[in-house]
């Protein structure tokens, strides 16, 4: 590890055990188990440093019971960076060989760029062998009760796109007239292979606003699934590839449509990257990374062309509202849509329970957290819930389907595209 356990212990000792984190932790709120709270995990980290506990599989399981929603970090009166310390705990346990086998296999595949792209591009074919169209809402369910990731609990998952994003749009999408800006779009895995239509909508919205949009070659997964599980070495490979693809293109900005990808590109790569040269390139790039809504407001959005006579609400993805500080921007763009009525949730910035692989490894717990979000959405009377995170879109779609709701989940860019008549 880049930091000794003793240094991490010293940081963890700043925790005064006041219990503030317990009041807002989505996992502790459902289990009421101390080990599931940030305070409990910092105690585990201290115990590892003191040698009173061993780095076992059970320890990794406890460390994984966190959505990394960052609410504890935001509320901590002692200023403890709980998120960073929990990631460090997972990293240490991974380096001690405690990463589950399933994740080892998945992460090895993700780092094989061309092989991963080929598999994901043809994911629809393989998916059709094991999954069928859901009767409860948009998406698919397992044909057989597969005892993994909630697939034996009628979990609704999104269908792979018929064509990946790169097959739907050119490498460079040009607007009419002289471009107002030239940007790179980092779509990430979900907008590339699953919600490709949302990825295209984002590009269309940018070109409608006079922006030239480039899809650089050699971009890979942002690496968050890996480093969030403690595999910093694998994440470094992906991060370095992405920085090389994006940093030297002379772009005015790097645009993301995924909260997790944006947070990784703008912030987490500072912890992940090991090469000084690549880190230097990232340092020169990180301040040009913007979520689509933030970038549009900075640029000055063009007037909408069409009315959208619906009621909409908005879900704040954790990595967007607390990771990138983006909250007012998408609301400003949505509220300006002609004919649209905006209604706020009671707790729009509370985690939906997805947290990437957390919803796969702890689906039952994830679904308990999701139930509160679904109730909050349905209480608004909205026709549409918009969000800037594809993982949140997947999770909320499942929850609404399970509840028998007809509320549709759209990426923010999809809603804006409607208003531009795209």
Secondary structure in CASP SS format (residue, H / E / C, confidence):
PFRMAT SS
TARGET T0000
AUTHOR 0000-0000-0000
METHOD secondary structure of the structure
MODEL  1
X C 1.00
X C 1.00
X C 1.00
X C 1.00
X H 1.00
X H 1.00
X H 1.00
X H 1.00
X H 1.00
X H 1.00
X H 1.00
X H 1.00
X C 1.00
X C 1.00
X C 1.00
X C 1.00
X C 1.00
X C 1.00
X C 1.00
X H 1.00
X H 1.00
X H 1.00
X H 1.00
X C 1.00
X C 1.00
X C 1.00
X C 1.00
X H 1.00
X H 1.00
X H 1.00
X H 1.00
X C 1.00
X C 1.00
X H 1.00
X H 1.00
X H 1.00
X C 1.00
X H 1.00
X H 1.00
X H 1.00
X H 1.00
X H 1.00
X H 1.00
X H 1.00
X H 1.00
X H 1.00
X H 1.00
X H 1.00
X H 1.00
X H 1.00
X C 1.00
X C 1.00
X C 1.00
X C 1.00
X C 1.00
X C 1.00
X H 1.00
X H 1.00
X H 1.00
X H 1.00
X H 1.00
X H 1.00
X H 1.00
X H 1.00
X C 1.00
X C 1.00
X C 1.00
X C 1.00
X C 1.00
X C 1.00
X H 1.00
X H 1.00
X H 1.00
X H 1.00
X H 1.00
X C 1.00
X C 1.00
X C 1.00
X C 1.00
X C 1.00
X C 1.00
X H 1.00
X H 1.00
X H 1.00
X H 1.00
X H 1.00
X H 1.00
X H 1.00
X H 1.00
X H 1.00
X H 1.00
X H 1.00
X H 1.00
X H 1.00
X H 1.00
X C 1.00
X C 1.00
X C 1.00
X C 1.00
X C 1.00
X H 1.00
X H 1.00
X H 1.00
X H 1.00
X H 1.00
X H 1.00
X H 1.00
X H 1.00
X H 1.00
X H 1.00
X C 1.00
X C 1.00
X H 1.00
X H 1.00
X H 1.00
X H 1.00
X H 1.00
X H 1.00
X H 1.00
X H 1.00
X H 1.00
X C 1.00
X H 1.00
X H 1.00
X H 1.00
X H 1.00
X H 1.00
X H 1.00
X H 1.00
X H 1.00
X E 1.00
X E 1.00
X E 1.00
X C 1.00
X C 1.00
X C 1.00
X C 1.00
X C 1.00
X C 1.00
X E 1.00
X E 1.00
X E 1.00
X C 1.00
X C 1.00
X C 1.00
X C 1.00
X C 1.00
X C 1.00
X C 1.00
X C 1.00
X H 1.00
X H 1.00
X H 1.00
X C 1.00
X C 1.00
X C 1.00
X E 1.00
X C 1.00
X C 1.00
X C 1.00
X C 1.00
X C 1.00
X C 1.00
X C 1.00
X H 1.00
X H 1.00
X H 1.00
X H 1.00
X C 1.00
X C 1.00
X C 1.00
X E 1.00
X E 1.00
X C 1.00
X C 1.00
X C 1.00
X C 1.00
X C 1.00
X C 1.00
X C 1.00
X E 1.00
X E 1.00
X E 1.00
X E 1.00
X E 1.00
X E 1.00
X C 1.00
X H 1.00
X H 1.00
X H 1.00
X H 1.00
X H 1.00
X H 1.00
X C 1.00
X C 1.00
X H 1.00
X H 1.00
X H 1.00
X H 1.00
X H 1.00
X H 1.00
X H 1.00
X H 1.00
X H 1.00
X H 1.00
X H 1.00
X H 1.00
X H 1.00
X C 1.00
X C 1.00
X E 1.00
X E 1.00
X E 1.00
X E 1.00
X C 1.00
X C 1.00
X C 1.00
X C 1.00
X C 1.00
X C 1.00
X C 1.00
X C 1.00
X C 1.00
X H 1.00
X H 1.00
X H 1.00
X H 1.00
X C 1.00
X C 1.00
X C 1.00
X C 1.00
X H 1.00
X H 1.00
X H 1.00
X H 1.00
X H 1.00
X H 1.00
X H 1.00
X H 1.00
X H 1.00
X H 1.00
X H 1.00
X H 1.00
X H 1.00
X H 1.00
X H 1.00
X H 1.00
X C 1.00
X C 1.00
X C 1.00
X C 1.00
X C 1.00
X E 1.00
X E 1.00
X E 1.00
X E 1.00
X C 1.00
X C 1.00
X H 1.00
X H 1.00
X H 1.00
X H 1.00
X H 1.00
X H 1.00
X H 1.00
X H 1.00
X H 1.00
X H 1.00
X H 1.00
X H 1.00
X H 1.00
X H 1.00
X C 1.00
X C 1.00
X C 1.00
X H 1.00
X H 1.00
X H 1.00
X H 1.00
X H 1.00
X H 1.00
X H 1.00
X H 1.00
X H 1.00
X H 1.00
X H 1.00
X H 1.00
X H 1.00
X E 1.00
X E 1.00
X E 1.00
X H 1.00
X H 1.00
X H 1.00
X H 1.00
X H 1.00
X H 1.00
X H 1.00
X H 1.00
X C 1.00
X C 1.00
X C 1.00
X C 1.00
X C 1.00
X C 1.00
X C 1.00
X C 1.00
X C 1.00
X C 1.00
X C 1.00
X E 1.00
X E 1.00
X E 1.00
X E 1.00
X E 1.00
X C 1.00
X C 1.00
X H 1.00
X H 1.00
X H 1.00
X H 1.00
X H 1.00
X H 1.00
X C 1.00
X C 1.00
X C 1.00
X C 1.00
X H 1.00
X H 1.00
X H 1.00
X H 1.00
X H 1.00
X H 1.00
X H 1.00
X H 1.00
X C 1.00
X C 1.00
X C 1.00
X C 1.00
X C 1.00
X E 1.00
X E 1.00
X C 1.00
X C 1.00
X C 1.00
X C 1.00
X C 1.00
X C 1.00
X C 1.00
X C 1.00
X C 1.00
X C 1.00
X C 1.00
X C 1.00
X C 1.00
X C 1.00
X C 1.00
X H 1.00
X H 1.00
X H 1.00
X H 1.00
X C 1.00
X H 1.00
X H 1.00
X H 1.00
X H 1.00
X H 1.00
X H 1.00
X H 1.00
X H 1.00
X H 1.00
X H 1.00
X H 1.00
X H 1.00
X H 1.00
X H 1.00
X H 1.00
X H 1.00
X C 1.00
X C 1.00
X C 1.00
X C 1.00
X C 1.00
X E 1.00
X E 1.00
X E 1.00
X E 1.00
X C 1.00
X C 1.00
X H 1.00
X H 1.00
X H 1.00
X H 1.00
X H 1.00
X H 1.00
X H 1.00
X H 1.00
X H 1.00
X H 1.00
X H 1.00
X H 1.00
X H 1.00
X C 1.00
X C 1.00
X C 1.00
X C 1.00
X C 1.00
X E 1.00
X E 1.00
X E 1.00
X E 1.00
X H 1.00
X H 1.00
X H 1.00
X H 1.00
X H 1.00
X H 1.00
X H 1.00
X H 1.00
X C 1.00
X C 1.00
X C 1.00
END
